[in-house]
């Protein structure tokens, strides 16, 4: 699994009850499944999902193979065993990448 960080400034701020959001930051995730590469994205939104740092840590745990119950290079097991249960943005990125690879 490969992870690349990104940040984009929004042309028009997104207004929420809490604040205006002017910039989005996240991660592009690429996985290889059965010889095919799939890509997903995680763009956490604190208050609704995990923080950017928690998302980074969850994805880093998978790429480094130290996430509890998940081995490096096995994104499907991380989805099945609940490794990403507390990181919905990271889980979205991995599930999207796995689905894209099929």
N, C-alpha and C positions, 0 to 999 in steps of 0.2 A: 504494500500500500504506500502510495506517495501523497504527501500533503504539501500544498503551496498556499501561503497566506496572500490575501488580497484586501484592498481597501478602495472604495469608490465614493466620491463626493456626489451627493444627489443634486440634480439640477434644480429641483424644487423640494424644499424641506417637507418631510412627512410629519404632520401634526398629530400628536396623540394627547390623551388627557394628561399625561405626565410631563411631556416636553415636546419640543420639535427635534426631529432627527434629521441631521444634515449630512451624515456620513455613515456608511455601512462598512463593516469589516467582517471578514470571515475567511473561509478556507475552501480551496478546491481539493477534492480527494479523487485520486485515481486508483482503481483496483484492477487486478488481472484475475479473471475467472475463466478457467478452461481455455486459455489462449486468447481470450478477448479482453480488451481494456474498456472499462466503464468509468464515467466521471460523474461525481456528485458535488454538491456544495452545501456548506454549513455557514449560515449567516446568523449567529446567535443574537438575540434581542433581550438583554437583561431585563428582568421583570416578567418576561413571558417564557424565556428559555434560560439555559445556563449562561454564565458570563463568557466573554471571549476567552479569558484565561482558562476557565474550566473546560471549555470546548477544546482549546489547544491541548490541554493536559490529557483529555480523554482520547483524542486522536493520536497524540504522541505515545500514549500507552500502547496503542495498537501497533504503531509502526515500530516501536522498540520491543514489542513482545512481552512487556511486563504487566500488561493489564490482567487482572485476575480472571482466569478462565479462558483467556483468548491468547492464541499464539500469533506472533508476527506473521503477516502474510495470509492470515485466515479471517478475512472480514466477515464471512458468512457465520462463523461460529460466534463472533462478537454480537451479532444480531440475535442469534438463537439463544445464547446463554445469559442474556441480560446484562452483559458487561457495560452496555451503553444506556441502561435504563434511566440513569439520572442525568443524561446529557442528550436531550431531544434533538438539538441542532446537529450534534455530531452523529447521532443515530440516523438522522435524515440523510446526511451526506453519504454515509456508508451504505445505507439501504438503496439510495438512488444510484450510486455507483455500481452496486451489485446488480441491480435491475437493468442498468444501461449495458452492462457487459453480457447480458443474456441474449 
